[in-house]
C-alpha cells in the first residue's frame, strides 16, 4: 500500500517525486499555452518581444523612447508588475495601447497572462508587441510566453559581472539592451567588459548599448526593431 | 473513484489543490528549518542579517565596506548567487570568513542552505553573520532563513517607485539600505521620495541612505549594527 495517500498503487510517486513532476507539469502546461500564443501571433503577423531585467533596469524608460521613435508604427504593450499600474500609465501617456498585469507575490509572467493580455490590447496585423516582464533577472528566464525573442535589459550600474552570476537569462535571450551607459564613468564599470561577459555566456547575443533619454545608441536598436518587422512573412 | 490517481478516496485533492498544498508544504518545511536555525543562532549569540536586493543593488560592495569598518568585530558571510564564486572571493579579500552557495536556476536561498552554510563558516559567539541572498527583489521575500532581520538593499538608480511596485520585500524587511545615493543627481531620482514610498508600505522601516565607497551614511549604518550586537542578551 502506498504510504503517501493509502491507495493500492505501488508505483505511486513519493512526495518529492510528485513535487518535481508537478513543477514539470506546470512548465509543460505553460509551454502548451505559449505555443498557442506563438501560433496566433505568427498568424496575425505580430512581432512579440519579451523584455526581462531587474527592477530599475530601465525597461519602461526604454519603451517610452522606443515607442516615440517608432511612431506611427502600430505597437502595443503588456506591462507586468507585482503591484500598481504606474508603468501602464507611463506607456499610455505615449499614446500606445497598453494593459497592466499585476502578479501579486508572483515573480514572473506566464503564457496564460499573455493570452488574457492579448484579449485586452488586440494587437494589429504587422505590429510590434512589447511584453515588459516583472522586474526580475532570474525567474522569467524559465517561462516561454510565445514571444519571437527574449530581450534581456541590464543597466550598466548593475556591474560587469552580472552575466556570469546570472547566466540563465543571458543564455535564453537573443538580444541584450545595455541601458544607462552614460552612467558608466560614475560607477567605474566598463561596458566593453560587461558585453564580453555576456558574449562568453551567449556568443550569439545581439547587443545594443543605449542611454535612452539621451538618444545614445537608440538608432541601432530602432533599426533592429524595424528589420524584425520587415522580416515578417 | 478519484480521477487523479484511481484510488477510492473521494476526498483526494484535485491536481490544482495538490499543487497549492505542496507549495504550502515546501514553505512549512522551510519554516521548520528556519526556526531551528534561529534557535541555534540565538543560542550561539550570533546576529544574522538577510540582505535582499536586485543584482547590482550594491550588496557586496556594502558588505566589503561594512566589514572593513567593523573590523576586528567577529563576522562571517554566506554568499548566494546562481553561479560563480566572485562575491565570496571579494569578501575573502577583506579577511572575513565566507562561504559561497550557488543555486543554479534557483531564485532564492532557503533555510537548509543556511544550515549547510553555518557548518562551513562556523560563526563565533557574539559575532555578526551576513547572508547575501541571490540577486532578486521578489522571491527571497517569501523565505525565512532564521535571520534576526531582513535588510532590503535598493540602489537609488532603480527609481523612486520600486517600493510601491514590489511591496512584499519592503513589508517583510525591518531595514532599508538605500545605496548609491551619490548617483541621485545623475539619474534624476529623489532619495526622499523613494524613502517616502518605502515608508508608505512599511512605516516601521529603519532607513540608511548610503554611498558605501565614499563613506556617505556609513557611520549611521555601522552604528546600528553595533547596537544590534550590543543588544544581544
Interface residues (C-beta under 8 A of the other chain):
Chain A: X5 X6 X7 X8 X9 X12 X15 X18 X19 X22 X25 X26 X54 X55 X56 X81 X82 X83 X84 X86 X87 X105 X107 X134 X135 X136 X137 X138 X139 X141 X142 X155 X157 X158 X159 X161 X162 X164 X165 X166 X167 X168 X180 X183 X186 X187
Chain B: X5 X6 X7 X8 X9 X12 X15 X18 X19 X22 X25 X26 X54 X55 X56 X81 X82 X83 X84 X86 X87 X105 X107 X134 X135 X136 X137 X138 X139 X141 X142 X155 X157 X158 X159 X161 X162 X164 X165 X166 X167 X168 X180 X183 X186 X187
